[in-house]
Amino acid sequence: MSSVPAVDFAPALRLLAVASVLAAAFLALWWWRQRRAGQGDRRVALAALAAFLTADLIVFGAFTRLTDSGLGCPDWPGCYGAASPWGASAAIDAAERTQPSGPVTVTKAWIEMIHRYLAMTVGALILALTVVLWRARASVGRSGLWALAALVWVLVQGAFGKYTVTLRLYPAVVTAHLLGGMVLLGLLMAQLEALRQPPRLTAARGAGVVLLLLALQIALGGWVSSNYAVLACRGFPQCNGQWWPAADFAQGFTLLRELGRAGTEGYVSFEALVAIQMAHRLFAAVVLAAVLALAWRLWVGGDAASRRAGLSMLGLLALQVLSGLSNVLLDWPLLAALVHTAGAAALVALLVSLMCRASRQGAPAGATLDPALRQRAA
């Protein structure tokens, strides 16, 4: 695998063709489903599709990482210089014979390439959405700016994806890639809310602070996963039978180091992995309190929309707690880990939506609205 060039643009045009076909299929489905809708509803549906596929991409990225498929194709953007594992079958077979349980297998190569295909498709859809909104920028307001920001950021995400492979799963890059996916989802949700223009929710004030705390917790979770520290603490609420086990926070949170390495000092110690896991657990209590406080505020806000948002937040919080505990108590099952990532993405989407609705100028949710606007906001 070391003899494979880290970057090989030979299959770039074929990869773009694959992404174009996939994006065209999604756009055709969007157009068919919205063929009788007005222009405004079509834009909302396209923005919702882009946000939904971005959330799927985040979860599939977690699946790629959790199945150790991140280096299933050791070069970028293709696979051994080919556009698919079919074209790289000889190289993959040779690598698999050399290391049967290594980073390169046929299954891992397909998982990695499907992740890349989906990422390029999302990028193509965001480009299409940007074109649609900028052509109608006189009527969509700042939605065009959100679209442009999402388009720029998806290119940044592409760079993170590249360096995830070329730097061989460098933990700081892997964590940044996860955070970048959440940022992209947040930008697309803000764009969607700007297009929908739902009623204002004054009870959602404070959602931005909770979102910031959640972002820090997601960063800690990404650091846990990228360093394979999930099982460094066995049991809950204690860690390895202790309330405060030996932990090396300095080494655990040294950001500029290779996977498993402790700079020039050998390998990362078990105490460093314990520190990473303990930090994620402790900050989870802070996020838990903040989300509960916001959910309570939404519940007592008085109107039905606020209560629905509060209940949704409580449901997602319960999902996160249960899936997080399952990761520790059931030895990190794949399904629980994926649900944990999906729940984090859903919380990001909900909090961005609430933040936009709290800051929006206009009638509150309980006020009398024009029937057409009420139907769009529902």
Backbone torsions as a table, in degrees:
resi	resn	phi	psi	omega
1	MET	NA	-26.7	-178.9
2	SER	-67.9	-22.4	-178.8
3	SER	-83.6	-5.5	-179.7
4	VAL	-82.1	128.3	176.3
5	PRO	-58.7	135.9	-177.4
6	ALA	-65.8	-35.0	-179.7
7	VAL	-125.8	127.2	179.9
8	ASP	-143.4	106.6	-176.3
9	PHE	-86.3	8.0	-178.5
10	ALA	-55.1	-42.2	-177.9
11	PRO	-90.0	13.3	-172.5
12	ALA	-59.2	-44.5	-178.0
13	LEU	-66.0	-38.5	178.0
14	ARG	-67.7	-36.5	176.4
15	LEU	-65.7	-40.3	176.5
16	LEU	-62.7	-36.3	177.9
17	ALA	-65.0	-42.2	177.5
18	VAL	-61.5	-46.3	179.9
19	ALA	-62.8	-38.4	-179.8
20	SER	-65.1	-40.9	178.8
21	VAL	-64.8	-45.5	179.8
22	LEU	-64.0	-44.6	179.0
23	ALA	-63.6	-39.3	178.5
24	ALA	-62.5	-37.3	178.0
25	ALA	-63.8	-44.7	177.8
26	PHE	-65.6	-39.4	178.7
27	LEU	-66.3	-37.4	177.6
28	ALA	-64.9	-41.5	176.9
29	LEU	-63.0	-43.7	177.3
30	TRP	-59.2	-47.1	-177.7
31	TRP	-64.6	-41.1	-178.9
32	TRP	-65.3	-43.4	-179.2
33	ARG	-69.6	-26.3	-177.4
34	GLN	-108.7	19.0	-172.6
35	ARG	-63.8	-25.4	180.0
36	ARG	-102.8	2.9	-177.8
37	ALA	-87.4	163.2	176.1
38	GLY	-77.4	171.8	-177.5
39	GLN	-60.5	-40.9	-179.1
40	GLY	-62.7	-44.5	179.6
41	ASP	-67.0	-33.7	177.5
42	ARG	-64.6	-41.2	178.9
43	ARG	-64.9	-42.0	178.0
44	VAL	-61.3	-44.0	-179.0
45	ALA	-64.6	-39.2	179.2
46	LEU	-67.9	-40.8	177.7
47	ALA	-64.3	-40.1	178.4
48	ALA	-64.9	-39.1	178.4
49	LEU	-62.9	-44.5	179.5
50	ALA	-62.7	-41.6	179.4
51	ALA	-66.8	-41.3	-179.8
52	PHE	-63.4	-44.8	-179.8
53	LEU	-68.7	-30.1	176.0
54	THR	-66.6	-41.7	175.2
55	ALA	-61.6	-41.4	176.0
56	ASP	-60.8	-40.8	-179.8
57	LEU	-62.5	-40.2	178.2
58	ILE	-61.0	-45.4	-178.7
59	VAL	-68.0	-40.3	179.5
60	PHE	-69.1	-30.9	173.9
61	GLY	-62.8	-39.7	175.7
62	ALA	-64.3	-40.4	177.8
63	PHE	-61.5	-40.5	178.0
64	THR	-61.0	-44.9	-179.7
65	ARG	-68.0	-44.0	-174.1
66	LEU	-70.7	-24.0	176.1
67	THR	-93.5	11.3	179.8
68	ASP	56.9	38.7	-178.5
69	SER	-102.4	6.8	-176.8
70	GLY	-61.2	-27.1	176.5
71	LEU	-113.7	25.6	177.1
72	GLY	-59.7	-28.6	168.3
73	CYS	-124.0	111.4	-168.9
74	PRO	-78.2	0.3	177.6
75	ASP	-120.3	176.2	-177.0
76	TRP	-144.0	139.8	7.0
77	PRO	-90.9	-9.5	-177.1
78	GLY	-96.1	-154.2	-178.3
79	CYS	-130.5	104.7	-174.1
80	TYR	53.6	41.3	177.8
81	GLY	76.5	7.0	179.1
82	ALA	-112.3	164.5	-178.2
83	ALA	-84.2	-11.4	179.2
84	SER	-155.4	162.9	176.3
85	PRO	-60.6	-22.1	175.3
86	TRP	-59.4	-45.9	-179.3
87	GLY	-72.7	-15.4	-178.5
88	ALA	-109.6	18.1	-172.3
89	SER	-59.1	-38.8	-178.7
90	ALA	-65.3	-44.6	-180.0
91	ALA	-66.7	-39.2	179.4
92	ILE	-66.2	-43.8	178.6
93	ASP	-60.4	-41.2	179.9
94	ALA	-64.9	-43.0	179.3
95	ALA	-65.7	-37.7	-178.9
96	GLU	-70.4	-34.6	176.8
97	ARG	-67.2	-36.1	179.7
98	THR	-69.4	-44.2	179.9
99	GLN	-133.4	88.4	-176.3
100	PRO	-57.7	-31.9	179.2
101	SER	-108.7	20.7	-176.9
102	GLY	-80.6	-169.3	-175.9
103	PRO	-72.9	-15.9	-176.6
104	VAL	-113.7	115.9	169.5
105	THR	-141.1	168.7	179.7
106	VAL	-61.0	-45.2	-178.6
107	THR	-63.0	-46.1	-179.5
108	LYS	-65.2	-35.6	178.2
109	ALA	-63.9	-42.2	178.9
110	TRP	-66.6	-40.5	178.2
111	ILE	-60.9	-45.8	-180.0
112	GLU	-63.8	-42.6	-178.1
113	MET	-72.1	-35.5	175.5
114	ILE	-62.0	-38.9	175.7
115	HIS	-60.0	-42.5	179.5
116	ARG	-68.4	-41.1	177.5
117	TYR	-59.2	-45.0	-179.5
118	LEU	-64.3	-39.7	178.9
119	ALA	-62.6	-43.4	179.3
120	MET	-67.7	-35.0	177.7
121	THR	-64.7	-43.5	176.7
122	VAL	-60.2	-43.0	177.8
123	GLY	-60.3	-42.3	178.7
124	ALA	-65.0	-39.8	178.1
125	LEU	-66.1	-39.2	177.8
126	ILE	-65.6	-37.7	175.3
127	LEU	-62.0	-44.7	178.5
128	ALA	-62.7	-41.5	179.3
129	LEU	-64.4	-39.9	178.3
130	THR	-61.8	-43.5	178.7
131	VAL	-62.1	-45.9	-179.8
132	VAL	-59.7	-45.9	-175.9
133	LEU	-73.8	-35.1	179.0
134	TRP	-72.2	-28.8	174.5
135	ARG	-67.8	-27.5	-179.2
136	ALA	-111.3	27.2	-171.8
137	ARG	-63.4	-23.5	178.6
138	ALA	-66.6	-27.1	-177.1
139	SER	-105.9	-14.8	-177.2
140	VAL	-103.8	-1.7	175.7
141	GLY	63.5	-133.9	-174.0
142	ARG	-77.6	-0.3	177.0
143	SER	-58.9	-34.7	177.9
144	GLY	-63.4	-34.8	177.8
145	LEU	-69.2	-39.8	176.2
146	TRP	-61.9	-40.2	180.0
147	ALA	-63.9	-42.6	179.1
148	LEU	-64.2	-40.7	177.8
149	ALA	-62.4	-41.3	178.7
150	ALA	-64.7	-38.5	179.8
151	LEU	-65.0	-43.1	177.8
152	VAL	-63.7	-42.7	-176.1
153	TRP	-69.6	-31.7	179.3
154	VAL	-67.0	-27.7	173.7
155	LEU	-69.8	-38.9	175.2
156	VAL	-61.3	-42.3	177.9
157	GLN	-60.9	-37.7	176.4
158	GLY	-60.1	-38.7	177.8
159	ALA	-66.4	-40.8	176.7
160	PHE	-60.8	-40.8	178.1
161	GLY	-61.8	-41.4	177.8
162	LYS	-60.7	-49.3	-175.3
163	TYR	-73.0	-22.5	172.7
164	THR	-58.9	-39.2	-179.9
165	VAL	-81.3	-50.8	-173.3
166	THR	-68.8	-26.9	177.0
167	LEU	-96.3	11.5	171.9
168	ARG	57.9	56.7	174.1
169	LEU	61.6	40.3	175.4
170	TYR	-56.0	119.5	-170.4
171	PRO	-54.7	-40.6	-179.5
172	ALA	-64.4	-36.7	179.1
173	VAL	-71.1	-41.8	178.3
174	VAL	-60.9	-43.9	178.6
175	THR	-65.0	-42.4	178.0
176	ALA	-63.6	-34.5	178.6
177	HIS	-64.6	-41.6	176.2
178	LEU	-63.7	-47.0	178.9
179	LEU	-62.1	-38.7	178.7
180	GLY	-62.5	-37.5	175.8
181	GLY	-62.7	-40.8	177.6
182	MET	-66.3	-38.3	176.4
183	VAL	-62.1	-43.7	178.9
184	LEU	-61.1	-43.5	177.4
185	LEU	-61.5	-41.0	178.2
186	GLY	-63.1	-41.9	178.0
187	LEU	-62.3	-42.1	-179.4
188	LEU	-69.5	-34.1	176.4
189	MET	-68.9	-39.2	176.5
190	ALA	-63.0	-39.5	176.6
191	GLN	-63.7	-43.1	179.9
192	LEU	-62.6	-42.5	179.1
193	GLU	-66.5	-35.5	177.6
194	ALA	-65.2	-32.9	178.1
195	LEU	-77.5	-39.9	-177.4
196	ARG	-72.7	-37.3	-176.7
197	GLN	51.8	59.7	178.7
198	PRO	-73.0	167.8	179.1
199	PRO	-61.0	153.6	-179.6
200	ARG	-70.7	142.3	175.0
201	LEU	-118.7	96.2	-178.1
202	THR	-67.5	-26.9	-179.6
203	ALA	-69.1	-12.9	-177.6
204	ALA	-86.2	3.4	176.7
205	ARG	-60.8	136.4	-172.9
206	GLY	102.8	-7.8	179.4
207	ALA	-62.7	-32.1	179.7
208	GLY	-64.4	-39.2	178.5
209	VAL	-66.0	-43.8	178.7
210	VAL	-63.3	-38.9	178.3
211	LEU	-62.1	-40.4	178.3
212	LEU	-63.5	-44.1	177.7
213	LEU	-62.6	-40.9	178.3
214	LEU	-63.3	-39.0	179.0
215	ALA	-61.3	-41.1	177.4
216	LEU	-64.0	-39.8	178.9
217	GLN	-67.7	-37.4	176.3
218	ILE	-64.6	-38.9	176.7
219	ALA	-61.7	-42.5	177.4
220	LEU	-64.8	-40.6	177.6
221	GLY	-63.8	-40.6	176.1
222	GLY	-63.1	-36.7	178.7
223	TRP	-68.7	-37.2	175.0
224	VAL	-60.9	-49.5	-176.1
225	SER	-67.4	-44.8	-176.1
226	SER	-69.1	-20.0	176.3
227	ASN	-101.3	4.8	180.0
228	TYR	53.4	48.2	-177.7
229	ALA	-105.1	11.6	-175.7
230	VAL	-59.8	-41.8	-175.0
231	LEU	-99.5	17.8	175.9
232	ALA	-68.3	-27.5	175.4
233	CYS	-112.2	115.6	175.7
234	ARG	-95.8	135.4	178.4
235	GLY	90.5	162.8	178.3
236	PHE	-156.2	137.8	7.6
237	PRO	-80.9	-13.7	177.8
238	GLN	-76.1	160.7	177.2
239	CYS	-114.2	112.0	-179.4
240	ASN	56.0	38.4	177.5
241	GLY	79.4	8.1	-179.1
242	GLN	-129.5	147.5	175.7
243	TRP	-75.1	-33.0	178.2
244	TRP	-139.2	85.7	-177.7
245	PRO	-72.9	167.4	175.5
246	ALA	-61.6	128.2	-175.2
247	ALA	-144.0	136.9	179.2
248	ASP	-109.7	89.8	-176.8
249	PHE	-70.9	-32.8	-179.1
250	ALA	-62.5	-47.0	179.3
251	GLN	-73.6	-39.0	-178.2
252	GLY	-61.2	-33.1	-177.3
253	PHE	-111.5	30.7	165.1
254	THR	-79.9	110.4	-169.4
255	LEU	-78.8	-37.5	-174.1
256	LEU	-91.5	82.3	177.8
257	ARG	-156.4	157.2	178.8
258	GLU	-77.2	163.8	-179.5
259	LEU	-59.1	124.3	177.6
260	GLY	80.0	-6.5	-176.4
261	ARG	-102.3	156.1	176.1
262	ALA	-118.0	60.9	-177.5
263	GLY	64.0	-128.6	179.1
264	THR	-93.7	7.7	-174.2
265	GLU	-102.5	23.2	178.2
266	GLY	94.7	-139.9	-173.8
267	TYR	-101.3	157.3	178.0
268	VAL	-63.7	134.3	-178.3
269	SER	-79.3	161.1	176.7
270	PHE	-63.3	-35.7	178.9
271	GLU	-63.0	-31.6	176.9
272	ALA	-68.4	-40.1	177.4
273	LEU	-65.6	-37.9	176.3
274	VAL	-61.6	-42.3	179.3
275	ALA	-60.6	-41.6	179.1
276	ILE	-61.9	-46.9	180.0
277	GLN	-66.1	-40.4	-180.0
278	MET	-64.6	-39.5	178.7
279	ALA	-61.9	-41.0	178.7
280	HIS	-65.0	-41.3	179.5
281	ARG	-65.1	-47.2	-175.8
282	LEU	-65.5	-42.5	-179.3
283	PHE	-72.3	-22.9	176.0
284	ALA	-59.5	-34.3	178.6
285	ALA	-65.1	-37.6	177.9
286	VAL	-64.9	-46.4	-179.9
287	VAL	-65.3	-39.7	177.8
288	LEU	-57.5	-46.7	179.6
289	ALA	-64.1	-40.7	-178.6
290	ALA	-66.9	-41.9	179.8
291	VAL	-67.6	-40.8	177.5
292	LEU	-61.9	-40.4	179.2
293	ALA	-63.6	-42.8	179.6
294	LEU	-68.2	-40.3	178.5
295	ALA	-62.2	-40.1	177.0
296	TRP	-63.5	-42.8	178.8
297	ARG	-62.4	-39.6	178.1
298	LEU	-66.9	-39.0	-178.4
299	TRP	-65.4	-41.0	-179.2
300	VAL	-86.2	3.0	179.4
301	GLY	-63.4	-23.0	170.9
302	GLY	106.3	-37.0	-175.0
303	ASP	-97.4	162.1	-174.9
304	ALA	-64.3	-37.9	-178.6
305	ALA	-63.6	-40.7	178.5
306	SER	-65.2	-42.4	-179.5
307	ARG	-66.0	-38.4	177.0
308	ARG	-62.0	-42.5	179.0
309	ALA	-63.6	-41.3	178.8
310	GLY	-63.2	-42.6	178.2
311	LEU	-65.3	-39.9	177.3
312	SER	-61.0	-41.9	-179.9
313	MET	-64.9	-41.9	178.3
314	LEU	-64.4	-40.1	178.0
315	GLY	-62.1	-44.5	179.0
316	LEU	-67.3	-36.8	178.3
317	LEU	-63.5	-43.9	178.0
318	ALA	-61.3	-40.8	178.0
319	LEU	-61.0	-41.4	-179.4
320	GLN	-66.5	-42.0	179.8
321	VAL	-63.7	-47.4	-177.8
322	LEU	-65.5	-43.3	-179.7
323	SER	-69.3	-35.9	177.1
324	GLY	-64.4	-43.6	177.0
325	LEU	-64.0	-38.5	178.9
326	SER	-61.5	-38.1	178.7
327	ASN	-57.8	-40.5	-176.7
328	VAL	-81.8	-46.8	-172.2
329	LEU	-80.4	-23.2	-177.9
330	LEU	-110.7	21.0	176.2
331	ASP	61.9	46.2	169.0
332	TRP	59.7	56.6	177.5
333	PRO	-66.6	145.4	-175.1
334	LEU	-59.7	-44.1	-177.8
335	LEU	-61.3	-44.3	-179.7
336	ALA	-63.6	-39.8	179.6
337	ALA	-65.0	-39.8	178.3
338	LEU	-68.0	-40.6	177.5
339	VAL	-62.6	-37.4	179.3
340	HIS	-62.6	-42.5	177.8
341	THR	-68.1	-43.7	179.0
342	ALA	-61.9	-40.1	178.5
343	GLY	-63.9	-39.8	177.5
344	ALA	-63.2	-42.6	178.4
345	ALA	-63.6	-40.8	179.1
346	ALA	-65.1	-38.8	176.8
347	LEU	-64.8	-40.0	176.7
348	VAL	-60.1	-47.7	-179.4
349	ALA	-60.8	-43.6	-179.1
350	LEU	-66.0	-43.9	-178.0
351	LEU	-67.7	-37.6	175.8
352	VAL	-64.0	-42.7	177.5
353	SER	-59.5	-45.9	-179.7
354	LEU	-66.0	-39.6	178.6
355	MET	-61.8	-41.4	178.2
356	CYS	-66.0	-40.5	-178.6
357	ARG	-72.0	-30.1	178.5
358	ALA	-71.9	-33.7	-177.2
359	SER	-91.2	-6.9	-176.3
360	ARG	-71.7	138.2	174.7
361	GLN	-85.0	132.2	178.9
362	GLY	148.3	-168.8	-176.1
363	ALA	-72.0	140.4	174.8
364	PRO	-67.9	168.5	-173.3
365	ALA	-59.9	-32.6	-176.8
366	GLY	-85.1	-4.3	-176.6
367	ALA	-78.4	166.5	178.9
368	THR	-76.0	127.0	-177.9
369	LEU	-118.0	159.3	172.2
370	ASP	-62.3	135.4	-175.9
371	PRO	-54.3	-39.7	-179.1
372	ALA	-65.3	-40.8	179.1
373	LEU	-67.8	-38.9	178.8
374	ARG	-62.3	-39.0	-180.0
375	GLN	-66.2	-36.8	179.2
376	ARG	-70.0	-34.6	-177.0
377	ALA	-78.4	-17.7	-175.4
378	ALA	-68.8	NA	NA
